[in-house]
Amino acid sequence: MSIQHPICAPRPRLAIDGGDPVAPRGYVMMSRWPRLDRADLDAVIRQLESGLFTEMSCTAQVHEFENEMAILTGSKYALALNSGTAALHCALAGVDVQPGDEVVLPALAYIACAAAVLHHQAIPVFADVDAHSYNLTAESVEAAVSPRTRAVMVVHLHGLPAEMDEIRAVCDRHGLPLIEDFSQAVGATYRGRPAGGHATVGAASLMSGKNLPSVGEAGVLVTRDREVRNRAARLKAFGEEVDVDGSYRLIGATMGWNYRINLLSAVMVSRQIYHLESYTALRRRSAARLNEVLAEIPGFSGPLEGADREHCYHMYRFRFDPEAAGLAVSVDQAHEALKQVFWAEGLPVVEFQNQPLPGHELMQRKLGYGRGCPWSCHGRGDLSYHIDDYPGALEAIRCSLVVGYPAQAVLANPEVVDAYLAAFRKLERNLRVFERFAADLPSIPPWLAPPRIF
Ligand SMILES: Cc1ncc(COP(=O)(O)O)c(C=O)c1O
């Protein structure tokens, strides 16, 4: 058998150029998550065998989950909920946002963040994100605050904590409560303390794709403020007053939904907390390996980190600059070409969203929950949203793409990361082929295409 010297080895061809794809189609969607060991499965089976399936029938289990989440985030109270959207809605009620109040939130986040504001009949007002951290900044929050603002919502996008101290200082100056959406940042830290515990109230999705996964859907709210917790608890279920000591009274004087958690989800999250540290370490190792390969490709770079915070890499967003790479194509051509090249390799890289939140139909058409409410119901029918007001969000969408979506488990699966590394290496060795491929594509900003999340 002859052994080829690496220098003489034939250059692997990109799949768009007739080469073999790195992975078969659908490979990434099979990446395993959540990972379940015997003890995880046994805990869920025990709950099923107990015959107790509702919060009301098994308050001890719910309290265990809540105590663990409070400890995990350095908070005093936690409230179990059935989704991240419910947690955000309860957080808004918890800080006493009222119908018609403005809530400032990032122009680049998940649509649920804006939807939660609308659920509460409040008015979303967007602040721009930094084009490199993808998060709000103190300056962008300051610029978006108005006399009508009643709360600010920060989202730690993809797992990198935002600059919480600086943003909290702006909120304090204006007397505003701060809501921290740490759905993508469970396991991340900011200035040595866990994400989720840096604001008046934290809210997170624990749906099964997240770093701390349940079986299906779940959410949690955390706070140090008892009154915030109690207001949120009343909204959670029909205006019932379930106090932190478990005492129960049906008040029913305020609007309430049914946002109770599924017990199997509570049990699963309690189990997954044991694994969180090791899985977060695994994700960080995956990100470090991707960073290393990207550093070899001119014009490409991995996510920002920062000495005072630890990313938990729910997703991995990388930037590219065709000019710096010496490629004679526009950034929009490079963007589209990268998506097509990776899809052809069987490995999606996606936008996460091709529209900033103010560009979504929900904001553009302002149909709301009917008859234009909440805007028209609160004298804000005149408010219109313009994506050009958010250059940071537009730059982020245009100049970066995401590894780790739609299968949010990529970074927790080293063998899937190996496949991405192979694809990036292939790209690096075929930059001229890539350039020719990109040059034939139309140069259109991503947000002009119909809305998509991948
Ligand atoms: C940042 C962020 N906020 C809120 C949500 C909504 O959570 P859920 O789907 O559990 O309602 C998600 C994702 O699902 C999210 O990523």
The ligand as a Tripos MOL2 file, in Angstrom:
@<TRIPOS>MOLECULE
LIG
   16    16     1     0     0
SMALL
NO_CHARGES

@<TRIPOS>ATOM
      1 C1        -33.7510   33.4420   23.4060 C.3       1 LIG1
      2 C2        -35.0590   32.7030   23.4640 C.ar      1 LIG1
      3 N1        -36.0890   33.2430   24.1270 N.ar      1 LIG1
      4 C3        -37.2750   32.6170   24.1920 C.ar      1 LIG1
      5 C4        -37.4810   31.4070   23.5710 C.ar      1 LIG1
      6 C5        -38.8330   30.7840   23.6260 C.3       1 LIG1
      7 O1        -38.8520   29.6570   24.4280 O.3       1 LIG1
      8 P1        -39.9420   28.5250   24.2430 P.3       1 LIG1
      9 O2        -39.8170   27.9530   22.8870 O.co2     1 LIG1
     10 O3        -39.6500   27.5280   25.3190 O.co2     1 LIG1
     11 O4        -41.2910   29.1660   24.4540 O.co2     1 LIG1
     12 C6        -36.4190   30.8090   22.8710 C.ar      1 LIG1
     13 C7        -36.4870   29.5340   22.1720 C.2       1 LIG1
     14 O5        -37.1810   28.6790   22.1010 O.2       1 LIG1
     15 C8        -35.1900   31.4800   22.8060 C.ar      1 LIG1
     16 O6        -34.1480   30.9600   22.1440 O.3       1 LIG1
@<TRIPOS>BOND
     1     1     2 1
     2     2     3 ar
     3     2    15 ar
     4     3     4 ar
     5     4     5 ar
     6     5     6 1
     7     5    12 ar
     8     6     7 1
     9     7     8 1
    10     8     9 2
    11     8    10 1
    12     8    11 1
    13    12    13 1
    14    12    15 ar
    15    13    14 2
    16    15    16 1
@<TRIPOS>SUBSTRUCTURE
     1 LIG1         1 GROUP 0 **** ****
